[in-house]
Amino acid sequence: MPSPHRASPQRAAAPPAGADRHFVTALARGLDVLACFRAGDKLLGNQEIAQRCQLPKSTVSRLTATLTRLGYLIHVEESGKYRLGTATLSLGSAMLVRLDVRQVARPLMQELADFARAEVSMGTRDRLSMIYVENCRSQALHTLSLDVGSRISLATSAMGRAWLAAAPVRERSASLAHLQARDEAAWPQVQAGIDQALLDYRNLGVTTSFGDWQKNVNAIARSFQPGGGLPRMVINCGGPSFNVTQDALLTEVRPRLIEIVARIETALYR
């Protein structure tokens, strides 16, 4: 969905000390540091990273020093800040190569984007965010777009809500608990939107987000399981509300989105 904003990854609560002897806290914190770099970020300092990861600056300093030695971060001496290193690129590239579903889905996604004069994206969950793994847009859409690797809200986006609606109950409950713990004050409104999304998914076959994620952005989404050990995926279709209306999404785009997802699943399981 088009927007100039990039959602930052949200940290799921780590297991309490002693709750899981297999959980390596230092490793989790290092991954949190890498994940806190947003799509539009070029450089981040230890103070910014500490704020985003909710960690002491002294801890972050040790983590960034270690990640720099391993090539996952590059220290820019002029500014004293860090940027992502090429080692992180190798991790992401290896994952994308495995996603054969992208090659299957892309022509169908582009077909829908051209029909709806909108943006059609595929993503999967990463903690409390959805991360884009493929993106197609109509040539008629003249706004900023979200690219592969961009993140959006799990709770308020149509894509995130579709993942929640289709996820196994235990997995969904764990995600909801983390969302509630992150912001108790906002939770009643967030929960109401998610509850409506679950109802919409049963009745309409899609979830919706009409101004919930971004004020002037409308979108619908549907989830599917690609198989092959890959995580659950979601395809959404949306755009600015002045160009992509609620009525058009629900009456014209919705049946085509459901059909395209079914065609993708059929091709993958053939």
N, C-alpha and C positions, 0 to 999 in steps of 0.2 A: 504494500500500500504506500502511496506517495506521501512523504513527509520529510521535512528537513531535519527532524529530530531522530536521534539514535538512542534506543533504550539501552541502559547499562545492564550487565548481567547481575542478577540478584543472588546473594549467597544463601543457600539453604543452610539451616542450622546444623552444625556438626554434632555428632553423637556426644553425649556427656562423657567426661573423663571416666574411663574404666567401663563404659557401656559396651564397647566393642574392641577387643584386643587386636583385631585385624585392621582397625582404622589408624592410619599413619597421619597424625595431625600436621606434621611439617610438610609432607607431600601435598596435603589438601590446601594448605596455606600458599604453597608455591603455585599451585594451579589457580588459586583465587587471584593471585597477582597477575598472571597471564590473562585470565578471563576478564579482568577489570578494564583492559584496553578496549575502548569502543571503536566502532567503524571509522569515525571521523578523527580519532586521536592520532597525533603524530608523536608527541612527546609527553611523558608524565614524570613528575618528580616523586620522591619518596613520600612527601606530605600528601599529595593528591592520591597516591596509591593507598596510603594508610587510611585515608578517609573513606575511600570506596570499598576497601576490604574490611573496614572496621577492626583494624589491627594496630598495635603500638608502632610508632615510627621506627623504634629501634629494631623491632622484629622485621619490619619491611626492609630496612637497610641490609640486614643479613640475607634476606631472601633475594633481593635484587642483585646483591653482589654474587651470590651463588648462581643465579640464573644467567648473569652476564658471563661468568666463567664457562658455563655450559653452552653458550651461544643462543639461548632463548631470549635474551635481552641484549641490547647494545647501549653502552653508556656514551652519551654525547657530552664531551668534556666542556664545550663552550657554555652549555646551559646547566650542566650538572644533572640532566634528566635522562630518561630512558625511552627507547623505542623498541618495538618487537624485532627480534633477530630472525635470521633465516631458518633456524631450527624449528621455530613455530610453524613456518610455512610448510615444511616437510610433513609435519603432523597433519595439518589440514588437507594437504594435497593427497596424502595416503587415504584419508577418509573419503574425499570426493571421488577418487578413482573407484572405490568400492560401490559407489552409489549408481549402479546401472539403471536404477529407477529414473534418474534424471534424463537419460537418453530416451527412455520410453515415454516419459511424461512431457518432455519439452515441446514437441510439435502439437500435442493436444492442448497444452497450456497456452501456446501462442495463438492457436485457433480461437480459444475462448477469450483471450485478451483482445484480439482484433474484433471479435463480435461485440464484446461488452464495452469496447473503447476504454479499457481499464488496465489495471496491473494484476497479473496472476502469478502467485508465488507459491513455492513449496518449502516447508520448514519442518523442523522437529524440535522437541523440547531440550533445553539445556538449563537445568535447575529451575529457576522461576522466570525464565525467559523462553521465547521461541526464537530459533536462529534459522535464517534463510539459507537454503542449500541450492535453490534454483529460482530464477526470476524471469518473467516475460512481460513485456508491456506493449500496448498499442502505440502505433506511430502517431495516433491522434492525441495522445496524452502528453501534454506539454508542462509537466511539473517535475519536481525532483523525485527520484525513485529510490527505493531501498535496494541495495545490492546484496549479492551472496555474502554471507557472514554478518549481515545486520541482525540486530536483535529487537524484538518487540515484546510487549507485556504478555505474560501468560494469562493474567486475570482479566484484562479488559479488551484484548484484541479478539477478533473473530477466530483467528488461527489458534490462539492459546485456548480459547473456550472450546473449540472443536477437539483439541487434544484432550482436555479435561473430560469432555462428554463421552469420548470413546475409550478412555483409559480404564483399566481394571479398577474396581472399587478401592482396593487397598492402596494402589499407586496414586489414585486421585485423592484419597483421603489424606495421604502423607503430604502431597503438594498443597492441599487446602490448609492443612495445619501450619505449614511454613508460611503461607501467604498471610494467614491470620496473625501469626507471631510477629511478622515483619511490621505490621501497622494495625494495631488493635482498633484505633479510632476510626479508620477508614473501612474496617472489615464489614460492618453491616451492609454498606452500599455495594462493596465488592461482591459479597456473598449473594446479594439479591440479583446482581447481573449474572453471576455464574449459575444460580438456580434457574433463572429464565433461560439461559443458554442450554441447560440440560433438557428443559422442557421443549425448547425449539428443536433440538436435535432429534428428539423422539417424534415430534409432530411434523416438522418440515424437512428433516434430513440434513439440515445445515444449522450452524450457529451464526449469530449476527453480532455486529458491533456498529451501531449507528451513532457516531459521535462519542462513544465511550472511551476509546483508546486515544484518539485525537479528535478535537472538537468538530472539525470539518471533514472527517474521513468516514466513509461508509464501506462496509465489507461483509461478506459471508464466507463461510469455510466449511470444509468437510474433511474428515480424517479417513485414513486407510492404513492397512498393515502390509508393507511391501514384502515381508517374508525374508528368508535367507539370513536370519539373524540380525537384520537391520531394525532400527527403532521405528516406532509408529510415526507416520508422516501425516502432514496436513496440507491441503491445497486451499488457498483462499483467492478470492477475487474482490477487488475493491479499488477505490480511488476517491478523489475529492468529491464532496457531496454535491457541488454545483454541476459536476459532470456525470457522476454515478449516483443515481437516486435510489432510495430505499425500494420504491415500487419496481423499478427496473431490475434490481438485484433479485427481488423475491419472485417476480412473475416471469421474467425473461431469462435471467442468468441462472437462477437456482436449478431448474431442471437440466440445463446443459452442464452445470458443474457436477451434479450427481451422476450424470451419464458419463462424463469424462473420467471421473474417479473410478467408476465401474469398469470402463475400458482399460484403464491402467492396471487395475487389479487382475483383470482377465489376461492381459498380455504378460504380466509378471508370473502368473501361476500356470501359464500354458505349458 
